[in-house]
């Protein structure tokens, strides 16, 4: 199909409608870049895949692409040696888990839907990646205490140190000798340190280190000298925690990089499946009928001569080898009620 015909048919608008049925960027990218084919085998493959997807959707089988992400940028990021953050690692895990589920579902239906099963069978389960990310990061994208023995120990010590510090500060802000100097009887944080809010006119009455001041200037946030050592202990443990979390995330990122080719391949397969089911959904919405595509059997010169005879028109015929006979055809962009 030449560029002029594609433009006249508003083909790009059709592709935009098709892409809207895709669940994630990978499928939408394939939909947006789809070009017509003149290869009969390719056409029949596409038709059979879409037909299987339509029948599967009719059966209300759970084919769900929720939780699938285009991981190609994350894989490339990990392969450059960058550390993935927890939310990115959760995206890797959920995508691989969805890929595994789709593989199991479609391969189980191999006899009924062989084309889709063949596509899904190429998915690499990546069980080790799923398992390690699940072991270290929960569904809220938090690195859990059990991710490593060191992290569990550090966090236990940190909780004890924080409790001691907050108990000391709570007693301080409830002290009747101190209350008149406070804006509020609360403990808060500034610059990673636990502080108390002191009214500006009384800042000299509370010995300590000023870490911040309110926008109005009415309040100074002061770390009392009596808790500096406790604050230091808490901060040191927080830094240890950050270092250990970074080490864990680095190891998980290296694992993603090592399995990068398989993960990227899975995304390609998920994109193909998403695209195929998008075509089926689009067809079902339009109540479309699959055309019959058959090989060119007759002598081409004879058929072209007959066409020219019937139409009484001169034309330049560029044809790959089959005749398209559109019966009761309707352009997808036209109002179905028109």
C-alpha positions as CSV (number, residue, x, y, z in Angstrom):
1,X,0.0,0.0,0.0
2,X,1.5,3.3,-1.1
3,X,1.9,6.4,1.1
4,X,-0.9,8.2,-0.7
5,X,-3.4,5.4,-0.1
6,X,-2.4,5.2,3.6
7,X,-3.0,9.0,3.9
8,X,-6.3,9.0,2.1
9,X,-7.6,6.1,4.2
10,X,-6.6,8.0,7.4
11,X,-4.7,4.9,8.3
12,X,-2.9,6.6,11.2
13,X,-6.2,7.4,12.9
14,X,-7.2,3.7,12.7
15,X,-3.9,2.7,14.3
16,X,-4.5,5.3,17.1
17,X,-7.8,3.7,17.8
18,X,-6.2,0.2,17.8
19,X,-3.4,1.4,20.1
20,X,-6.0,2.5,22.6
21,X,-7.0,-1.1,23.2
22,X,-3.4,-2.0,24.3
23,X,-2.7,-2.4,28.0
24,X,0.9,-1.1,28.0
25,X,3.4,0.9,26.0
26,X,5.0,-2.1,24.4
27,X,1.8,-3.3,22.7
28,X,0.8,0.3,21.8
29,X,4.1,0.8,20.1
30,X,3.5,-2.2,17.9
31,X,0.0,-1.1,17.1
32,X,1.2,2.4,16.1
33,X,3.9,1.1,13.8
34,X,1.7,-1.5,12.0
35,X,2.0,-1.5,8.3
36,X,0.0,-3.5,5.8
37,X,1.7,-6.7,4.4
38,X,1.6,-8.2,0.9
39,X,2.9,-11.5,2.1
40,X,0.1,-14.1,2.2
41,X,1.8,-16.3,4.8
42,X,2.3,-13.3,7.1
43,X,-1.3,-12.1,6.6
44,X,-2.7,-15.6,7.4
45,X,-0.5,-15.8,10.5
46,X,-1.8,-12.4,11.7
47,X,-5.4,-13.4,11.0
48,X,-5.1,-16.7,12.8
49,X,-3.5,-15.1,15.9
50,X,-6.2,-12.5,16.0
51,X,-8.9,-15.1,15.4
52,X,-7.6,-17.2,18.3
53,X,-7.5,-14.1,20.6
54,X,-11.1,-13.2,19.6
55,X,-12.3,-16.7,20.5
56,X,-10.4,-16.7,23.7
57,X,-12.0,-13.4,24.7
58,X,-15.4,-14.8,23.9
59,X,-14.8,-17.6,26.4
60,X,-14.2,-14.9,29.1
61,X,-10.8,-16.6,29.9
62,X,-8.7,-14.5,32.3
63,X,-6.2,-12.8,29.9
64,X,-5.1,-9.8,31.8
65,X,-2.2,-7.5,31.1
66,X,-2.5,-5.4,34.3
67,X,0.8,-4.9,36.1
68,X,2.8,-5.2,32.9
69,X,5.4,-2.5,32.3
70,X,7.8,-1.8,29.4
71,X,11.0,-2.7,31.2
72,X,13.4,-2.0,28.4
73,X,14.6,1.3,29.8
74,X,15.0,-0.2,33.3
75,X,17.0,-3.2,31.9
76,X,19.3,-0.7,30.0
77,X,19.7,1.3,33.2
78,X,20.7,-1.7,35.2
79,X,23.1,-2.9,32.4
80,X,24.9,0.5,32.7
81,X,25.5,-0.2,36.3
82,X,22.9,2.1,37.8
83,X,21.0,1.0,40.9
84,X,17.2,0.5,40.4
85,X,15.0,2.0,43.1
86,X,12.4,-0.2,44.9
87,X,9.5,0.9,42.8
88,X,11.4,0.0,39.6
89,X,12.2,-3.4,41.0
90,X,8.6,-4.0,41.9
91,X,7.7,-3.2,38.2
92,X,10.2,-5.8,37.1
93,X,8.7,-8.4,39.5
94,X,5.0,-7.7,38.6
95,X,5.8,-7.8,34.9
96,X,7.6,-11.1,35.1
97,X,4.9,-12.5,37.3
98,X,2.2,-11.5,34.8
99,X,4.4,-13.0,32.0
100,X,4.6,-16.3,33.9
101,X,0.8,-16.4,34.4
102,X,0.1,-15.7,30.8
103,X,2.6,-18.4,29.7
104,X,0.9,-20.9,32.0
105,X,-2.6,-20.0,30.9
106,X,-1.9,-20.0,27.1
107,X,0.3,-23.1,27.0
108,X,-2.4,-24.9,29.0
109,X,-4.8,-24.1,26.1
110,X,-2.4,-25.2,23.5
111,X,-4.8,-27.5,21.6
112,X,-7.5,-24.8,21.3
113,X,-5.2,-21.9,20.6
114,X,-1.9,-23.2,19.2
115,X,-0.8,-19.9,17.7
116,X,-1.1,-18.0,20.9
117,X,0.5,-20.9,22.9
118,X,3.5,-20.9,20.5
119,X,4.1,-17.2,21.3
120,X,3.6,-17.6,25.0
121,X,5.8,-20.7,25.2
122,X,8.9,-18.5,24.4
123,X,8.4,-16.5,27.7
124,X,11.3,-17.2,30.1
125,X,9.9,-17.6,33.6
126,X,12.9,-15.8,35.3
127,X,11.9,-17.5,38.6
128,X,15.1,-16.4,40.4
129,X,14.6,-12.8,39.6
130,X,11.0,-12.9,40.8
131,X,12.0,-14.8,44.0
132,X,14.9,-12.5,45.0
133,X,12.9,-9.3,44.5
134,X,9.9,-10.8,46.4
135,X,12.3,-11.8,49.2
136,X,13.7,-8.3,49.6
137,X,10.9,-5.9,48.6
138,X,7.3,-5.9,49.6
139,X,4.2,-4.8,47.6
140,X,4.6,-1.3,49.0
141,X,8.1,-1.0,47.4
142,X,9.8,-1.2,50.8
143,X,13.0,-3.1,51.5
144,X,12.0,-5.5,54.3
145,X,14.0,-6.3,57.4
146,X,14.5,-9.9,56.3
147,X,16.3,-8.8,53.1
148,X,19.6,-9.4,54.9
149,X,20.7,-10.4,58.4
150,X,22.7,-7.1,58.7
151,X,19.6,-5.0,57.8
152,X,17.5,-6.8,60.3
153,X,20.1,-6.2,63.0
154,X,20.6,-2.5,62.1
155,X,16.9,-1.8,62.1
156,X,16.4,-3.5,65.4
157,X,19.1,-1.4,67.0
158,X,17.7,1.7,65.3
159,X,14.3,1.2,66.7
160,X,15.7,0.8,70.2
161,X,17.9,4.0,69.8
162,X,14.9,6.0,68.4
163,X,12.6,4.9,71.3
164,X,15.2,6.0,73.9
165,X,15.7,9.3,72.1
166,X,12.0,10.0,71.8
167,X,11.4,9.1,75.4
168,X,14.0,11.6,76.5
169,X,12.6,14.3,74.3
170,X,9.0,13.5,75.3
171,X,9.9,14.0,79.0
172,X,11.6,17.3,78.1
173,X,8.7,18.8,76.2
174,X,6.4,17.8,79.1
175,X,8.7,19.5,81.7
176,X,6.8,22.4,83.2
177,X,10.0,24.4,83.3
178,X,10.4,24.1,79.5
179,X,6.8,24.3,78.3
180,X,6.6,28.1,78.5
181,X,9.5,28.4,76.0
182,X,7.9,26.0,73.4
183,X,5.7,26.9,70.5
184,X,4.1,23.4,70.9
185,X,4.9,20.5,73.2
186,X,5.9,18.2,70.3
187,X,9.0,16.5,68.9
188,X,9.8,16.9,65.2
189,X,12.7,16.5,62.8
190,X,14.9,18.9,60.9
191,X,17.8,17.9,58.7
192,X,17.7,14.4,60.0
193,X,17.9,15.4,63.6
194,X,15.2,15.2,66.3
195,X,14.4,18.8,67.6
196,X,11.8,20.7,69.6
197,X,10.1,24.0,68.5
198,X,11.2,26.9,70.6
199,X,9.6,30.3,70.5
200,X,12.0,32.8,69.0
201,X,12.0,35.1,72.0
202,X,13.1,32.3,74.3
203,X,15.7,30.6,72.1
204,X,18.4,31.5,74.6
205,X,16.6,29.7,77.3
206,X,17.0,26.3,75.7
207,X,20.7,25.2,75.3
208,X,21.2,23.4,72.1
209,X,21.9,23.5,68.4
210,X,19.6,25.5,66.0
211,X,18.8,23.4,62.9
212,X,16.0,25.4,61.3
213,X,13.7,28.4,61.6
214,X,10.0,28.7,60.6
215,X,9.1,30.9,57.6
216,X,7.6,33.5,59.9
217,X,10.6,33.6,62.1
218,X,8.5,32.9,65.2
219,X,9.9,29.4,65.9
220,X,13.4,28.0,66.1
221,X,13.9,24.2,65.9
222,X,16.5,23.3,68.5
223,X,18.3,20.1,69.3
224,X,18.8,20.2,73.1
225,X,22.4,19.5,74.1
226,X,21.2,16.7,76.4
227,X,20.2,14.6,73.5
228,X,23.0,15.3,71.0
229,X,24.8,12.0,71.7
230,X,21.5,10.0,71.4
231,X,20.8,11.9,68.1
232,X,24.3,11.0,66.9
233,X,23.7,7.3,67.7
234,X,20.4,7.3,65.8
235,X,21.9,9.1,62.8
236,X,24.8,6.7,62.6
237,X,22.4,3.7,62.5
238,X,20.3,5.5,59.9
239,X,23.4,5.9,57.7
240,X,24.3,2.2,58.2
241,X,20.7,1.3,57.2
242,X,21.0,3.4,54.1
243,X,24.3,1.8,53.2
244,X,22.9,-1.7,53.6
245,X,19.7,-0.9,51.7
246,X,21.8,0.5,48.8
247,X,23.9,-2.7,48.8
248,X,20.8,-4.9,48.6
249,X,19.3,-2.8,45.8
250,X,22.7,-2.9,44.0
251,X,22.7,-6.7,44.1
252,X,19.1,-6.9,42.8
253,X,19.9,-4.4,40.0
254,X,22.9,-6.6,39.0
255,X,20.6,-9.6,38.9
256,X,18.2,-7.7,36.6
257,X,21.2,-6.8,34.4
258,X,22.4,-10.4,34.3
259,X,19.0,-11.6,33.2
260,X,18.4,-8.5,31.0
261,X,18.3,-10.4,27.6
262,X,15.6,-12.7,28.9
263,X,13.6,-9.9,30.6
264,X,13.8,-7.8,27.4
265,X,12.7,-10.8,25.3
266,X,9.7,-11.3,27.7
267,X,8.7,-7.7,27.2
268,X,8.8,-8.2,23.4
269,X,6.6,-11.3,23.7
270,X,4.2,-9.5,26.1
271,X,4.0,-6.6,23.6
272,X,3.1,-9.0,20.8
273,X,0.4,-10.7,22.9
274,X,-1.0,-7.3,24.0
275,X,-1.0,-6.1,20.4
276,X,-2.8,-9.3,19.3
277,X,-5.5,-9.1,21.9
278,X,-5.9,-5.4,21.1
279,X,-6.7,-6.3,17.5
280,X,-9.2,-8.8,18.7
281,X,-10.8,-6.3,21.1
282,X,-11.0,-3.7,18.3
283,X,-12.6,-6.3,16.0
284,X,-15.1,-7.3,18.6
285,X,-16.1,-3.7,19.3
286,X,-16.7,-3.1,15.6
287,X,-18.4,-6.5,15.1
288,X,-15.9,-7.1,12.4
289,X,-15.8,-10.2,10.2
290,X,-12.5,-11.9,9.3
291,X,-11.9,-11.7,5.5
292,X,-11.1,-14.8,3.5
293,X,-7.6,-14.4,2.1
294,X,-6.9,-16.9,-0.7
295,X,-3.9,-17.5,-3.1
296,X,-4.1,-16.1,-6.6
297,X,-5.1,-19.1,-8.7
298,X,-5.9,-17.8,-12.1
299,X,-3.6,-16.4,-14.7
300,X,-2.9,-12.8,-13.6
301,X,-3.0,-11.4,-17.1
302,X,-6.4,-12.8,-17.8
303,X,-7.9,-11.4,-14.5
304,X,-6.4,-8.0,-15.1
305,X,-7.8,-7.9,-18.6
306,X,-11.2,-8.9,-17.3
307,X,-11.1,-6.2,-14.6
308,X,-10.1,-3.6,-17.2
309,X,-12.8,-4.8,-19.5
310,X,-15.5,-4.5,-16.8
311,X,-14.5,-1.1,-15.5
312,X,-13.7,0.4,-18.9
313,X,-10.8,2.3,-17.3
314,X,-7.1,2.6,-18.0
315,X,-5.0,1.8,-14.9
316,X,-1.6,0.8,-13.7
317,X,-2.0,-2.4,-11.8
318,X,0.5,-3.1,-9.0
319,X,-0.6,-6.3,-7.3
320,X,1.2,-8.9,-5.2
321,X,-1.0,-11.8,-6.2
322,X,-4.5,-11.8,-4.8
323,X,-7.8,-10.1,-5.4
324,X,-9.5,-8.2,-2.6
325,X,-13.3,-8.2,-3.0
326,X,-14.9,-5.9,-0.4
327,X,-18.5,-6.8,0.2
328,X,-20.5,-4.6,2.6
329,X,-17.2,-3.2,3.8
330,X,-17.2,-0.2,6.2
331,X,-14.4,2.1,7.0
332,X,-13.5,1.8,10.8
333,X,-13.7,5.6,11.2
334,X,-17.2,5.9,9.9
335,X,-20.2,6.0,12.3
336,X,-21.6,2.5,12.3
337,X,-25.1,3.9,12.3
338,X,-24.5,6.1,9.2
